[in-house]
């Protein structure tokens, strides 16, 4: 049986401008080799920016902050935003805000937007996309909400939940990319890198 496995080209160095272990894991699972350099970009958006504009703007800021000092590298930055009723839900500041967010999302459908930006200064490449996924939560009882809060998982996650963690029990259904909700739309990222020749396909025979 022949399988096609994507691998990063050895002459095309890649940097992930994110401290997110989830994004690193997704890239590793896709067969990419990369180094992590955390961006120190300002992560604030103008008050009048739409959620989509904000996701794009923040991913660009993160990528550019690293790309400018590594002009011969491909640099990938990303930012994930949870949106309900036009309101952006960031990482909760504490227990009360996390409780409010989970309560607000319970039994409803919300939107997860991930902006990703890929820059290569020397090649003059600046590419940004925003991918959207619809996520529907099950109806949640007060006891379920309190139990989830007690796990500690919600407090460093946009929207106060992790679909790839314990929070998977909250999610009734999704429409769109699962990896986008985790933090990076892998399909679109790989497609772009393949179009740019950053990723080559190696064929191998496996029994």
NUMIDREN-363338 format. One record per residue: residue number from 1; residue in one letter; x, y, z of N, C-alpha, C in turn. Coordinates in steps of 0.1 Angstrom, whole numbers, m for minus. Layout:
<marlos>
+-----+------+-------+-------+-------+-------+-------+-------+-------+-------+-------+
:  nr : rest :   nc1 :   nc2 :   nc3 :  cac1 :  cac2 :  cac3 :   cc1 :   cc2 :   cc3 :
+-----+------+-------+-------+-------+-------+-------+-------+-------+-------+-------+
: NUM :    A :     X :     Y :     Z :     X :     Y :     Z :     X :     Y :     Z :
...
+-----+------+-------+-------+-------+-------+-------+-------+-------+-------+-------+
</marlos>
This chain:
<marlos>
+-----+------+-------+-------+-------+-------+-------+-------+-------+-------+-------+
:  nr : rest :   nc1 :   nc2 :   nc3 :  cac1 :  cac2 :  cac3 :   cc1 :   cc2 :   cc3 :
+-----+------+-------+-------+-------+-------+-------+-------+-------+-------+-------+
:   1 :    X :     9 :   m12 :     0 :     0 :     0 :     0 :     9 :    12 :     0 :
:   2 :    X :     6 :    21 :    m9 :    15 :    34 :   m10 :     8 :    45 :    m2 :
:   3 :    X :    15 :    51 :     6 :    10 :    63 :    13 :    19 :    75 :     9 :
:   4 :    X :    12 :    87 :    10 :    19 :    99 :     7 :    20 :   107 :    20 :
:   5 :    X :    32 :   110 :    24 :    34 :   117 :    37 :    41 :   130 :    34 :
:   6 :    X :    35 :   141 :    39 :    42 :   154 :    36 :    54 :   156 :    46 :
:   7 :    X :    65 :   161 :    40 :    77 :   164 :    48 :    81 :   178 :    44 :
:   8 :    X :    87 :   185 :    54 :    92 :   199 :    51 :   105 :   197 :    43 :
:   9 :    X :   107 :   206 :    32 :   119 :   205 :    25 :   131 :   210 :    34 :
:  10 :    X :   142 :   203 :    32 :   153 :   206 :    41 :   159 :   220 :    39 :
:  11 :    X :   157 :   226 :    27 :   163 :   239 :    24 :   153 :   250 :    26 :
:  12 :    X :   142 :   247 :    32 :   131 :   257 :    35 :   128 :   258 :    50 :
:  13 :    X :   136 :   265 :    58 :   134 :   265 :    72 :   121 :   272 :    76 :
:  14 :    X :   114 :   266 :    86 :   101 :   270 :    90 :   101 :   274 :   105 :
:  15 :    X :    95 :   285 :   108 :    94 :   289 :   122 :    79 :   290 :   126 :
:  16 :    X :    75 :   285 :   137 :    62 :   287 :   143 :    63 :   298 :   153 :
:  17 :    X :    56 :   309 :   150 :    57 :   321 :   159 :    45 :   320 :   170 :
:  18 :    X :    46 :   309 :   177 :    35 :   307 :   187 :    40 :   298 :   198 :
:  19 :    X :    36 :   301 :   210 :    40 :   292 :   222 :    30 :   281 :   224 :
:  20 :    X :    19 :   281 :   216 :     9 :   271 :   218 :    13 :   257 :   215 :
:  21 :    X :    13 :   248 :   226 :    16 :   234 :   224 :     7 :   227 :   214 :
:  22 :    X :    m6 :   232 :   213 :   m15 :   226 :   204 :   m12 :   228 :   190 :
:  23 :    X :    m7 :   240 :   186 :    m3 :   243 :   173 :    10 :   235 :   169 :
:  24 :    X :    19 :   234 :   179 :    31 :   226 :   176 :    27 :   211 :   173 :
:  25 :    X :    18 :   206 :   181 :    14 :   192 :   180 :     7 :   190 :   166 :
:  26 :    X :    m1 :   199 :   162 :    m8 :   198 :   149 :     2 :   198 :   138 :
:  27 :    X :    12 :   206 :   138 :    23 :   207 :   128 :    31 :   194 :   128 :
:  28 :    X :    34 :   189 :   140 :    42 :   177 :   141 :    34 :   165 :   135 :
:  29 :    X :    21 :   165 :   138 :    13 :   154 :   133 :    12 :   154 :   117 :
:  30 :    X :    13 :   166 :   112 :    13 :   168 :    97 :    26 :   165 :    91 :
:  31 :    X :    36 :   161 :    99 :    49 :   157 :    94 :    59 :   168 :    91 :
:  32 :    X :    56 :   180 :    97 :    65 :   192 :    94 :    76 :   193 :   105 :
:  33 :    X :    88 :   198 :   100 :    99 :   201 :   109 :    99 :   216 :   110 :
:  34 :    X :   101 :   221 :   122 :   101 :   235 :   125 :   107 :   239 :   138 :
:  35 :    X :   110 :   251 :   140 :   114 :   256 :   153 :   104 :   266 :   158 :
:  36 :    X :   103 :   268 :   171 :    94 :   277 :   177 :   101 :   289 :   182 :
:  37 :    X :    97 :   301 :   177 :   102 :   313 :   183 :    89 :   321 :   186 :
:  38 :    X :    87 :   324 :   199 :    75 :   330 :   204 :    75 :   345 :   200 :
:  39 :    X :    65 :   350 :   194 :    63 :   364 :   191 :    60 :   372 :   203 :
:  40 :    X :    66 :   384 :   203 :    63 :   394 :   214 :    54 :   405 :   209 :
:  41 :    X :    46 :   402 :   199 :    37 :   412 :   193 :    26 :   416 :   202 :
:  42 :    X :    22 :   429 :   201 :    11 :   434 :   209 :    m2 :   426 :   204 :
:  43 :    X :    m9 :   420 :   213 :   m21 :   412 :   209 :   m34 :   420 :   212 :
:  44 :    X :   m35 :   432 :   209 :   m47 :   440 :   211 :   m52 :   444 :   197 :
:  45 :    X :   m65 :   445 :   196 :   m72 :   449 :   183 :   m79 :   462 :   185 :
:  46 :    X :   m81 :   470 :   175 :   m89 :   482 :   176 :  m103 :   479 :   180 :
:  47 :    X :  m109 :   487 :   187 :  m123 :   484 :   192 :  m133 :   483 :   181 :
:  48 :    X :  m130 :   489 :   170 :  m140 :   488 :   159 :  m137 :   477 :   149 :
:  49 :    X :  m127 :   469 :   152 :  m124 :   457 :   143 :  m134 :   446 :   145 :
:  50 :    X :  m138 :   440 :   134 :  m147 :   429 :   134 :  m139 :   417 :   139 :
:  51 :    X :  m146 :   406 :   144 :  m139 :   394 :   148 :  m130 :   388 :   138 :
:  52 :    X :  m134 :   388 :   125 :  m126 :   383 :   114 :  m114 :   392 :   112 :
:  53 :    X :  m116 :   405 :   112 :  m105 :   414 :   111 :   m95 :   413 :   122 :
:  54 :    X :  m100 :   410 :   134 :   m91 :   409 :   146 :   m83 :   396 :   144 :
:  55 :    X :   m89 :   385 :   140 :   m81 :   373 :   139 :   m70 :   374 :   128 :
:  56 :    X :   m73 :   381 :   117 :   m63 :   383 :   107 :   m52 :   392 :   112 :
:  57 :    X :   m56 :   403 :   118 :   m46 :   413 :   123 :   m37 :   407 :   133 :
:  58 :    X :   m42 :   399 :   143 :   m33 :   394 :   153 :   m24 :   383 :   147 :
:  59 :    X :   m29 :   375 :   138 :   m20 :   365 :   132 :    m9 :   372 :   124 :
:  60 :    X :   m12 :   383 :   117 :    m2 :   390 :   110 :     8 :   397 :   119 :
:  61 :    X :     4 :   402 :   130 :    13 :   408 :   140 :    23 :   398 :   145 :
:  62 :    X :    18 :   386 :   148 :    27 :   376 :   154 :    37 :   371 :   144 :
:  63 :    X :    32 :   369 :   131 :    41 :   364 :   121 :    52 :   375 :   118 :
:  64 :    X :    47 :   387 :   116 :    56 :   398 :   112 :    67 :   400 :   122 :
:  65 :    X :    63 :   400 :   135 :    73 :   403 :   146 :    85 :   393 :   145 :
:  66 :    X :    83 :   381 :   141 :    94 :   371 :   140 :   100 :   371 :   126 :
:  67 :    X :    92 :   373 :   116 :    97 :   373 :   102 :   107 :   384 :    99 :
:  68 :    X :   105 :   396 :   105 :   114 :   407 :   103 :   128 :   404 :   108 :
:  69 :    X :   130 :   396 :   118 :   143 :   392 :   123 :   148 :   379 :   117 :
:  70 :    X :   140 :   372 :   109 :   144 :   360 :   103 :   139 :   360 :    88 :
:  71 :    X :   145 :   369 :    80 :   140 :   371 :    67 :   142 :   360 :    57 :
:  72 :    X :   151 :   350 :    60 :   153 :   339 :    51 :   144 :   327 :    55 :
:  73 :    X :   135 :   328 :    65 :   127 :   317 :    70 :   112 :   320 :    66 :
:  74 :    X :   105 :   308 :    64 :    91 :   309 :    64 :    86 :   310 :    79 :
:  75 :    X :    77 :   319 :    81 :    72 :   321 :    95 :    57 :   320 :    95 :
:  76 :    X :    52 :   312 :   104 :    37 :   310 :   106 :    33 :   316 :   119 :
:  77 :    X :    23 :   325 :   118 :    16 :   330 :   130 :     2 :   327 :   130 :
:  78 :    X :    m5 :   326 :   141 :   m19 :   322 :   141 :   m26 :   328 :   154 :
:  79 :    X :   m39 :   331 :   152 :   m46 :   335 :   164 :   m60 :   330 :   163 :
:  80 :    X :   m65 :   324 :   174 :   m79 :   318 :   174 :   m88 :   326 :   183 :
:  81 :    X :  m100 :   329 :   178 :  m110 :   337 :   184 :  m123 :   329 :   185 :
:  82 :    X :  m130 :   330 :   196 :  m143 :   324 :   198 :  m153 :   336 :   198 :
:  83 :    X :  m164 :   334 :   190 :  m173 :   345 :   188 :  m187 :   340 :   190 :
:  84 :    X :  m195 :   347 :   198 :  m209 :   344 :   199 :  m217 :   358 :   200 :
:  85 :    X :  m228 :   359 :   192 :  m236 :   371 :   192 :  m227 :   383 :   189 :
:  86 :    X :  m217 :   381 :   180 :  m208 :   392 :   177 :  m198 :   396 :   187 :
:  87 :    X :  m198 :   389 :   198 :  m189 :   392 :   210 :  m177 :   382 :   209 :
:  88 :    X :  m165 :   388 :   210 :  m153 :   380 :   211 :  m150 :   375 :   225 :
:  89 :    X :  m149 :   362 :   227 :  m146 :   356 :   239 :  m131 :   352 :   240 :
:  90 :    X :  m123 :   359 :   247 :  m109 :   356 :   248 :  m107 :   346 :   260 :
:  91 :    X :   m95 :   346 :   265 :   m92 :   338 :   276 :   m98 :   344 :   289 :
:  92 :    X :  m105 :   336 :   297 :  m112 :   342 :   309 :  m102 :   347 :   319 :
:  93 :    X :  m105 :   358 :   325 :   m96 :   364 :   335 :   m97 :   357 :   349 :
:  94 :    X :  m107 :   349 :   351 :  m108 :   342 :   363 :  m121 :   333 :   363 :
:  95 :    X :  m124 :   328 :   375 :  m135 :   318 :   376 :  m148 :   324 :   372 :
:  96 :    X :  m152 :   336 :   376 :  m165 :   342 :   372 :  m166 :   343 :   357 :
:  97 :    X :  m156 :   349 :   351 :  m157 :   351 :   336 :  m157 :   337 :   329 :
:  98 :    X :  m150 :   328 :   333 :  m150 :   314 :   327 :  m164 :   308 :   329 :
:  99 :    X :  m170 :   310 :   340 :  m184 :   305 :   343 :  m194 :   312 :   334 :
: 100 :    X :  m192 :   325 :   332 :  m202 :   332 :   323 :  m200 :   328 :   309 :
: 101 :    X :  m188 :   325 :   304 :  m186 :   321 :   291 :  m192 :   307 :   288 :
: 102 :    X :  m189 :   298 :   296 :  m194 :   284 :   294 :  m209 :   284 :   295 :
: 103 :    X :  m215 :   292 :   304 :  m229 :   293 :   305 :  m235 :   299 :   293 :
: 104 :    X :  m229 :   309 :   287 :  m234 :   316 :   275 :  m233 :   306 :   263 :
: 105 :    X :  m223 :   298 :   262 :  m222 :   289 :   251 :  m231 :   276 :   252 :
: 106 :    X :  m235 :   273 :   264 :  m243 :   261 :   266 :  m255 :   260 :   257 :
: 107 :    X :  m257 :   249 :   250 :  m270 :   247 :   242 :  m271 :   256 :   230 :
: 108 :    X :  m260 :   262 :   226 :  m260 :   271 :   214 :  m249 :   268 :   205 :
: 109 :    X :  m249 :   275 :   193 :  m239 :   274 :   183 :  m231 :   287 :   183 :
: 110 :    X :  m218 :   285 :   183 :  m209 :   297 :   182 :  m199 :   295 :   171 :
: 111 :    X :  m191 :   305 :   169 :  m182 :   305 :   157 :  m167 :   305 :   163 :
: 112 :    X :  m159 :   297 :   157 :  m144 :   298 :   160 :  m137 :   302 :   148 :
: 113 :    X :  m130 :   313 :   149 :  m122 :   319 :   138 :  m107 :   317 :   141 :
: 114 :    X :  m100 :   311 :   132 :   m85 :   311 :   133 :   m79 :   318 :   121 :
: 115 :    X :   m72 :   329 :   124 :   m64 :   336 :   114 :   m50 :   330 :   114 :
: 116 :    X :   m45 :   327 :   102 :   m31 :   323 :   101 :   m24 :   331 :    90 :
: 117 :    X :   m12 :   335 :    93 :    m4 :   343 :    84 :    10 :   336 :    82 :
: 118 :    X :    14 :   336 :    69 :    26 :   330 :    65 :    34 :   340 :    58 :
: 119 :    X :    46 :   344 :    63 :    55 :   354 :    58 :    68 :   348 :    54 :
: 120 :    X :    74 :   353 :    43 :    88 :   351 :    40 :    93 :   364 :    35 :
: 121 :    X :   101 :   371 :    43 :   105 :   384 :    39 :   114 :   384 :    26 :
: 122 :    X :   124 :   376 :    25 :   133 :   375 :    14 :   125 :   372 :     1 :
: 123 :    X :   115 :   364 :     2 :   107 :   360 :   m10 :    96 :   370 :   m13 :
: 124 :    X :    93 :   379 :    m4 :    83 :   388 :    m6 :    69 :   382 :    m4 :
: 125 :    X :    68 :   372 :     4 :    55 :   365 :     5 :    48 :   369 :    18 :
: 126 :    X :    36 :   374 :    17 :    27 :   377 :    28 :    13 :   372 :    26 :
: 127 :    X :    10 :   361 :    33 :    m3 :   355 :    31 :   m11 :   353 :    43 :
: 128 :    X :   m24 :   357 :    43 :   m32 :   356 :    55 :   m46 :   351 :    51 :
: 129 :    X :   m51 :   341 :    59 :   m64 :   336 :    57 :   m71 :   335 :    71 :
: 130 :    X :   m84 :   336 :    71 :   m92 :   334 :    83 :  m102 :   322 :    80 :
: 131 :    X :  m101 :   312 :    88 :  m110 :   300 :    86 :  m120 :   300 :    97 :
: 132 :    X :  m132 :   297 :    94 :  m143 :   297 :   103 :  m149 :   283 :   105 :
: 133 :    X :  m152 :   279 :   118 :  m159 :   267 :   121 :  m170 :   269 :   131 :
: 134 :    X :  m182 :   263 :   128 :  m193 :   264 :   137 :  m193 :   253 :   147 :
: 135 :    X :  m194 :   256 :   160 :  m194 :   247 :   171 :  m207 :   247 :   179 :
: 136 :    X :  m213 :   236 :   181 :  m226 :   236 :   189 :  m223 :   228 :   202 :
: 137 :    X :  m226 :   235 :   213 :  m225 :   229 :   226 :  m238 :   222 :   230 :
: 138 :    X :  m237 :   211 :   238 :  m248 :   205 :   244 :  m254 :   214 :   255 :
: 139 :    X :  m266 :   212 :   258 :  m272 :   219 :   270 :  m264 :   215 :   282 :
: 140 :    X :  m261 :   225 :   291 :  m252 :   222 :   302 :  m260 :   225 :   315 :
: 141 :    X :  m259 :   216 :   324 :  m265 :   218 :   338 :  m255 :   226 :   346 :
: 142 :    X :  m260 :   233 :   356 :  m250 :   240 :   365 :  m240 :   231 :   371 :
: 143 :    X :  m243 :   218 :   374 :  m233 :   209 :   380 :  m222 :   206 :   369 :
: 144 :    X :  m226 :   204 :   357 :  m216 :   201 :   346 :  m207 :   213 :   344 :
: 145 :    X :  m212 :   225 :   345 :  m204 :   237 :   343 :  m194 :   238 :   355 :
: 146 :    X :  m199 :   236 :   367 :  m190 :   237 :   379 :  m179 :   226 :   379 :
: 147 :    X :  m183 :   214 :   374 :  m173 :   203 :   373 :  m162 :   207 :   363 :
: 148 :    X :  m166 :   212 :   352 :  m156 :   215 :   342 :  m147 :   226 :   347 :
: 149 :    X :  m153 :   236 :   353 :  m145 :   247 :   359 :  m135 :   241 :   369 :
: 150 :    X :  m139 :   231 :   376 :  m130 :   225 :   387 :  m118 :   218 :   381 :
: 151 :    X :  m118 :   215 :   368 :  m107 :   208 :   362 :   m95 :   217 :   360 :
: 152 :    X :   m98 :   230 :   359 :   m88 :   240 :   357 :   m85 :   242 :   342 :
: 153 :    X :   m91 :   234 :   333 :   m88 :   235 :   319 :   m92 :   248 :   312 :
: 154 :    X :  m103 :   254 :   316 :  m108 :   266 :   309 :  m100 :   278 :   309 :
: 155 :    X :   m91 :   280 :   318 :   m85 :   293 :   322 :   m75 :   298 :   313 :
: 156 :    X :   m69 :   290 :   304 :   m60 :   296 :   294 :   m64 :   293 :   280 :
: 157 :    X :   m77 :   292 :   278 :   m83 :   289 :   265 :   m93 :   299 :   260 :
: 158 :    X :   m92 :   303 :   248 :  m102 :   312 :   242 :  m116 :   306 :   243 :
: 159 :    X :  m126 :   313 :   248 :  m139 :   308 :   250 :  m140 :   299 :   262 :
: 160 :    X :  m130 :   297 :   270 :  m130 :   290 :   282 :  m132 :   275 :   280 :
: 161 :    X :  m128 :   269 :   269 :  m129 :   255 :   267 :  m118 :   250 :   257 :
: 162 :    X :  m115 :   237 :   258 :  m106 :   230 :   249 :  m113 :   218 :   243 :
: 163 :    X :  m115 :   219 :   230 :  m122 :   208 :   223 :  m114 :   196 :   222 :
: 164 :    X :  m100 :   197 :   223 :   m92 :   185 :   222 :   m89 :   180 :   236 :
: 165 :    X :   m94 :   186 :   247 :   m92 :   182 :   260 :  m105 :   176 :   267 :
: 166 :    X :  m106 :   179 :   280 :  m117 :   174 :   287 :  m130 :   181 :   282 :
: 167 :    X :  m128 :   193 :   276 :  m140 :   200 :   271 :  m146 :   194 :   259 :
: 168 :    X :  m141 :   183 :   254 :  m147 :   176 :   243 :  m161 :   171 :   246 :
: 169 :    X :  m164 :   169 :   259 :  m177 :   165 :   263 :  m188 :   176 :   262 :
: 170 :    X :  m183 :   189 :   260 :  m192 :   200 :   259 :  m198 :   201 :   244 :
: 171 :    X :  m191 :   195 :   235 :  m194 :   197 :   221 :  m203 :   187 :   215 :
: 172 :    X :  m214 :   191 :   210 :  m224 :   182 :   204 :  m221 :   180 :   190 :
: 173 :    X :  m217 :   190 :   183 :  m214 :   189 :   169 :  m205 :   201 :   164 :
: 174 :    X :  m198 :   199 :   153 :  m191 :   210 :   146 :  m194 :   209 :   131 :
: 175 :    X :  m193 :   221 :   125 :  m194 :   222 :   111 :  m182 :   230 :   106 :
: 176 :    X :  m173 :   222 :    99 :  m161 :   228 :    94 :  m149 :   221 :   100 :
: 177 :    X :  m137 :   228 :   100 :  m125 :   222 :   104 :  m123 :   220 :   119 :
: 178 :    X :  m121 :   207 :   123 :  m118 :   204 :   137 :  m105 :   211 :   141 :
: 179 :    X :   m94 :   209 :   133 :   m81 :   215 :   138 :   m82 :   230 :   139 :
: 180 :    X :   m91 :   236 :   131 :   m92 :   251 :   133 :   m97 :   254 :   147 :
: 181 :    X :  m105 :   246 :   153 :  m110 :   249 :   166 :   m99 :   246 :   176 :
: 182 :    X :   m90 :   236 :   173 :   m79 :   233 :   182 :   m69 :   245 :   182 :
: 183 :    X :   m68 :   252 :   170 :   m59 :   263 :   170 :   m52 :   266 :   157 :
: 184 :    X :   m54 :   257 :   147 :   m47 :   259 :   134 :   m54 :   251 :   123 :
: 185 :    X :   m59 :   257 :   112 :   m65 :   250 :   102 :   m55 :   243 :    93 :
: 186 :    X :   m51 :   230 :    97 :   m40 :   223 :    91 :   m42 :   221 :    76 :
: 187 :    X :   m54 :   218 :    71 :   m56 :   216 :    57 :   m51 :   228 :    49 :
: 188 :    X :   m56 :   240 :    53 :   m53 :   252 :    45 :   m38 :   256 :    46 :
: 189 :    X :   m32 :   254 :    58 :   m18 :   257 :    60 :   m10 :   248 :    51 :
: 190 :    X :   m13 :   235 :    51 :    m5 :   225 :    43 :    m7 :   228 :    28 :
: 191 :    X :   m19 :   231 :    24 :   m22 :   235 :    10 :   m13 :   246 :     5 :
: 192 :    X :   m12 :   257 :    14 :    m4 :   268 :    10 :    11 :   265 :     9 :
: 193 :    X :    16 :   257 :    19 :    30 :   254 :    18 :    33 :   245 :     6 :
: 194 :    X :    24 :   236 :     3 :    26 :   227 :    m9 :    26 :   236 :   m22 :
: 195 :    X :    18 :   245 :   m23 :    17 :   254 :   m34 :    30 :   262 :   m36 :
: 196 :    X :    36 :   265 :   m24 :    49 :   273 :   m24 :    61 :   264 :   m26 :
: 197 :    X :    59 :   251 :   m26 :    71 :   242 :   m27 :    78 :   240 :   m14 :
: 198 :    X :    72 :   245 :    m3 :    78 :   243 :    11 :    77 :   229 :    15 :
: 199 :    X :    67 :   222 :    11 :    65 :   208 :    15 :    66 :   199 :     2 :
: 200 :    X :    73 :   188 :     3 :    73 :   179 :    m8 :    67 :   166 :    m3 :
: 201 :    X :    62 :   158 :   m13 :    55 :   146 :    m9 :    65 :   134 :   m12 :
: 202 :    X :    67 :   126 :    m2 :    75 :   114 :    m3 :    66 :   102 :    m4 :
: 203 :    X :    68 :    94 :   m14 :    60 :    82 :   m15 :    68 :    70 :   m10 :
: 204 :    X :    61 :    62 :    m3 :    68 :    50 :     3 :    58 :    38 :     3 :
: 205 :    X :    64 :    26 :     2 :    55 :    14 :     2 :    55 :     8 :    16 :
: 206 :    X :    43 :     6 :    20 :    41 :     1 :    34 :    32 :   m11 :    33 :
: 207 :    X :    36 :   m22 :    40 :    28 :   m34 :    39 :    17 :   m33 :    49 :
+-----+------+-------+-------+-------+-------+-------+-------+-------+-------+-------+
</marlos>
